[in-house]
């Protein structure tokens, strides 16, 4: 199973580990592994990251449960031994929760978790305009709107973002397949995994939130922090949803501390 999954996924490994720990970084919906470029470069050891199905250089599409299956396969194939630190941005954090729900035994090797601008459930339903757009996008191999949506993506950032980051996010969104764009948006409304957080209760965890996040507003991070009372809860004032881009230095520092 693992080899079939890794044939379909674009996986990148970088760095060497001075100890036995590897950081595994999971990106958000409509993003890709380059979301983590600056973070990965600043981490002190081995890093594994990959494009999830239908994003970046990876084919296909799938449910959040299937994305968790992919994560399990990546861990088994790319990190067969040693400790693991999992860091998930948005959809990536939800995938970590789904893995905890489906494969709690894998967390015996997890020595740290970073949940970044994410949610354990109760995300809003699709708007009618999203459903109409979804019908148009569903059959397209790539969404392909790139620079056209850059002004719209600006709202997912906080105050005074770097336009290079906004353009990069737009390029990533434009390189997402229509099937993944639509399918994951529907999945987000079904995601309910608060109980799975119990698997993380004894694992050092940091919850990071942007105070101006419009996609997973800060109340979602507060729910995570309440469910994980031992977790460190970090709020970035006047910052939006794209924390790996907007606050890459501090995000890297906090993941490094878990390593």
N, C-alpha and C positions, 0 to 999 in steps of 0.2 A: 504493500500500500504506500509506504513512504516514498519509494523510488518513483511511483507513478505520480504522486503529488509533486515531488520536486522536479520532475520533468516538465510540469505545467507552470511552476512558480519560478519567478526571477528572484533568486536568493543571492545575497552579497555578504561575504564574510571579510572582516578587516581586523587589523590589530593582532597582537599576541597577548596572551594572558600571563602576567607574572605570578598569578596564583591559579586556583582552579575554578574561577568564576567567569561566566560569559554573560554579557548583556544581550537580550533579544528585544528588538525595537519594533513595534507594530504601529503602522500609520493609520490615519483616519479615512473616512469615506471621501471619495473623489481625489484623494492625495496619492502619493506613492512613496517609495523608500527614500527618495531624495529629500523628503521632509526633514529627515534626520541627519543630513550631511554635516551640518555644523556641530550637532550634538555628538554624533559618532566620532568625529575627529578629535573631540575634547575628552573622550572617555579613556580611562587608564589601561584598558585591557582589550580582550577579544570582544568583537561585536558582530552579531548576526542580525540582518534585517532583510525584508523581502516585500515584494509587491503582492498584495492580496489579489484574489481572483478578479479578473476584469479590470485591474488597475495597472498602470505603468506597463511593464513588460510581461505581465502574467495573463494567461488566457482564462476563459470561462467566467462563471458567476456562481454565486451560492448563497445559502442562508448563513446567519451568524453561527449556527451550530456547525455547519460545514466548514466555516472559516476556523472554528475551534479545532476541528479534525485536522485541518491543514497545519495549524500551529503545533498540535501534538506530533505530527509527522516531521515537521521541521526540527523540533526538539530532539526527537528520537534519532534523526539522521545527522543533524549538524552539531548537536550538543549531547552526545551519548553518555558522557560522564561529567562529573563536576557540578558545582553550584551554578544556579541560574538566577539572573535578575531580569524580570519582565517589566517592560515599560510600554504602555499603550496610550496612544492619543485618540480620543473620541471613539470611533469604531474599534480601534485597537484595544482600548480599555474594555469595551464590551466583549470583545473576543476573549480576553483574559478571563472575564467573569464566566463566559460560556464554557471555557476549558475547565474552570473550577467546578462548574456544575456537572460536567460530563466525565472529567477525568481527575478527580481530586487527588488520586494517588501520585500524579505527576508533580504535585506541589511539595512533595517530600524533599525535592532537590532545589526548590525555589527559596532563595534566601533574601529576596527583596522584591517589592512590587511598586511601580509608579503608575498611578492612575491620573491621567492628564486631560483636563477638559472633557470629561466623560460622564456617563450616567448609568445607573442600574435599572432604570425603567421610567414609565409614565411620560415618555416623550410625546409631543403633539401628533395628532393624526395629519395625514396629507391634506393640503389645501386643494381645492378643485383645480386651481391653475397648475399645480404640480401633477395631478392626475392627467390633465390634458397634455401637458408637456411629456409625461411619461409614455403616452401612447405614440407620440411622435419619435421619442428617443429609443424605445424598446428594441427596435430592429436594427439600429445603427451600430456598426462595428466599433466606432469611436464617437464620443459625443461631439468632439471637434469644434467647440465654440471658443476655445482658447482665449485670445485677447479680447474678444467681444464681451465676455462676462467679467473682465477684470473690475470694472466699476461696481458691479453687484457684489463681487467677493470682498470688496473693500469693507463692507459692513461686518464681515466676520472677524476683522481685526479690531484692535483697540485704537487708542489715540495716536495719531501721527505715525502710521506704519511706514516702513521703507517700501517704496513702490516696486522695487525689485522683488521683494517678497510677495507682494500682491500679484505681480505678473507671473511669478513662479507658481503660485497656487492656482492661478487661472490656467496655466499650461498643463499642470497636473490634472486638473478637472477635465480639460479638453482631451486628455489622453485616457479617459475612463470609457469603457464600453457602455453603450446605451443599456444593455441588459443589466450590467452591474449597477449603473446609476439608478435605474428604476427599482430593481429587485432589492437592493440594500435599503433604499428609502422606505420601502414597504416593511422591510424587516425591523427597522428602527422603531416603528409603532408597536411591534409585537414584543420587543425586548423587555423582559421582566425578570431580573436576576438578582434581586436584593438578597434572597436567602443564600445564594451561592457565595456571598461575601464572607460567610462564616468560615469558609476554607482558608481565608486570608487572615483570620483573627490573630494568629500567633506568628505571622510573618511581618517583619519590618516593612511598613507601607507608607508612602507619601501620596497625598491627594493634592493636586495642583489645579487652581481655578483662576480664570481671568474675570475680574469684576464686571467687565463689559461684554462678556460672552453672550451672544444672541442665539447660538445654536444649542448649546447645553448650558443654560443659565446657571448662575452660581447656586441656586437652590438645589440643583442636582448634586453638586459636589458636597453641599452640606449634608445631604442624605447619606452619601458615602462616608463622610467623616463621622456621622452619628452611628452608622452601622459598624464602623471600625474605630472605636474610641481610642485605641492605642496608636492610630495612624497620625503622622504629622500632616497638618492641614495648612497649605500655603495659598494665600490669595495675592494675586498680582493686580494692584490698582490700575484702573484705566487701560486694562489689557483685555484683548478679545479671546477668540477661540483658538487661534493658531499659535499656541504657546511654544512649540518646538522651533518656530520661526521668530516669533516676537521676543521671546526670552530664552534663546538657545543657550546662553552661557550659564544661566542659573539652573535651567532644566538639566543641563549636562552635569553641573556640580552636584545636584541632588541625586541623580542616578549614580554618579560616581561614588557618592557617600554610601549608597546601598551596596555597591560592589566591594 
